[in-house]
């Protein structure tokens, strides 16, 4: 592990949580993500999550590694740590989960006795207060302008962090999964912000059609 990696990761011993490898998927902090769980080992994982803290890692599987998903596919080293927010148990035993992203983590292999994979995680600190005030102000201004250009309609209050704005912009910018993941995994924070802004500058602006006013019935979830 490089010195820069050490300085940006929590140096306390990592905790062990379930790992759910998923193809071409990135869980961002603050994002709510629906998951359909049907494979027996991940049904067991879900049952265990309901009896514990509900924390799990959604590991990103890219490229040729997606051919290994029937086993335990290798995941990228930086991943999204999530917490089970809501769930729906279906009559046939499957689950629909809603997972809330709570942080970026480094993942390390961990052998366990469960049928589903486990991973040791170390939280990646996003120390915005360590940024130079001039740099912080400049990045905030540029991120707000970029989000407006991308048609973001959410209110970005003063309390919204640079990290949150950068993640929103990264999700709105049209990129390949590999490009988006590469930027998602950049450390430290100020370098990731600059990379997101650079990607925004060269990517086309895509008009997003307005949603229909028709409402579909929402499934009932348990929290």
N, C-alpha and C positions, 0 to 999 in steps of 0.2 A: 504494500500500500504506500502511495506517495506521501510526502510530508504535507502537501496541500490537502490531500484527502483526510489525513489525520486531524488537521487543524479545523476542518469543517464538519467532522462527525463527532457525535457524543462519545467520549472516550471511556465511559462507564461500560461494564459488561452488558452485552446485548441481551434482550429477552427473546424468547422463542415463541413464535406465533404460527398459525396455519398459513400455508402458501397456496394460492390459487393461480397457476400459470394460465394466461389467456393470450390468444394470438392478436397482435396489432392493437392492444388496448393499453392505455395509460390512465392511471387514476391520479388526478390532480388534487392537491389540498383544497378542501372546501367544496369539491364536486360531489354531487349525488349521482350514483350510477346504479342502474337496474341490472341484475344478473339472473339468468335462468339456470338453475342447478338441477341436473338430472342424472349425472354419472354417480354410481353407488359410492365411490370413495368421497366425493364431494358432498353427497347427501349426509354421509357420516360426519364430515367436517361441519356442515351446517348445524346438525344436532348438537355437536360439541360447542359451537359458537353460542348457541342459545343458553348453554349452561355455564358460560365463562364471560369474560369481558367483552366478547364479540369482536375482538380485534383480529385482523387478518391482513396479509399482504396480497395485493393483486399484482403479480409479476408479469412484465411485458415479454412476450415471446415474438421474436422477429425472424424474418428470412427463412433459411432452410431449417432452423430449429422448430418451425411449426409442424414439420413432418414427424416430430417426436412427441406430440401431445398425447398419444395413446399411452405413453409411459410417463416419465417426469421430464418434461422439456426444459432445457436450460433457459433461465430468465436473465434479463439484463440486470446489472449490479445495482443500479438505482431504481427504486420502485416506489409505488404509492402504498402507504399504510392506511388502512381503512377501518371503520368500525360499523358493525351491523346497525343500521338505523331502524329499518322496518322489514317485515317479511310477510309472505303469504304462503301458507302450506296448501298445496293443491291436493285434490282427492286421490290422485294416483301416486302420491308420495313425493312428487317434485316440489321444488321451492322457487318462489320468486323473491329475490333479496334486493333491498335498497341499501347500498353501502355508501357511507360518507367518508370522503378522503380527509385524513387528519394530519398528513405530513409526508415528506420525502424521507426514505430510509435507504441505507445500504443493506443489502441482503447477503447472507453467508450460509452455505449449506449446513443442514443440521439433520443428523440421523435420529429418527424416533420410532416408536412402536405403532404409530397410527397408519392406516391404509393410505392416507393422503399425505402430501409432502409438508414438511415444516421448514422454517427458516429462522435463523438468528438475525435480529435487526438492530441497527444502530441509527438513531435519529440524526438527520442532517440539520444542523442549526441554520436558521435564516436570520442572521444578526443584522437587521436593517439599521439599528442604532449605531453600528460601527462604521457606517458609510460616512464619508466626508459630507458635511451639511450642504455644500455647494453642489456636489455630485448628486446627492439625494434630491435636492430641489430640481435640478436639471432633468433627472430621470423621471421624476413625477410629472413634470410638465410635458415631456415628450410622450410618455405613456398615455396620458389623458388625451393628447391630440391624436395619437394613433388609434386609440379606442373609438374616438368620435368618428374618425375616418372610416373605421370598420363597421360603423353603424350600430355600435353598442348603445342600447337604450337604457341600460341600468344606471341608476344614480351612483356615481363614484364619489362618495363623501370623503372628507378629510381623513377619516379614520381608516380608510382602506389602505392597506400596506402596498409598498412597491411590489413585493412578491405576488400579492393577489392580482394586482393590475397586470403584471407581466404574464401570469398564468392565463388570465382571461384573454389577453391579446394573443398568446400562443395558441389557444384553442380556437380563436376566431380566424387566424391566419391560415389560408389554404397551403398546406405542406404535405409531403408524403409522410407516412407513419414513421419512417426511419429518420427523416429530417426533424419531425416534431419531437421524437424521443431524444435524439441527440441534443437538442436544445433544452429539453426538460431536465436532462441529467447534468447540465453544466454547473460547475461550482467554481468560484464563489458567486454569491447573489448578483453583484454588480456586473460580472461577466455574462451571466445568463440574461440579465435585462438588456444589455447591449446586443446580444445575439438575437433576442426576440425582436428588438427594434429594427435590426438589420434585415431580418427575415421579412418583417412587415413592409419595409421600404421597397423590396423587389417583388413581392407577391401581388397578384392582381386583386382588385377590390371586387368581390362578388356580391351582387344584390341578393338579399335574402327575402323570399316572398312572405307576405303577411300570413299568419296562421288563420285558418278558417274559424268562424265564430261558432260553428257546430261543436257541441260537446259530446264526447263519447263517455260511456260509463266507466268510471275508474274502478279497478279491483280494490277489494278491501284488504288492508294491510294491518298487521299487528306490530306494535313497537316493542 
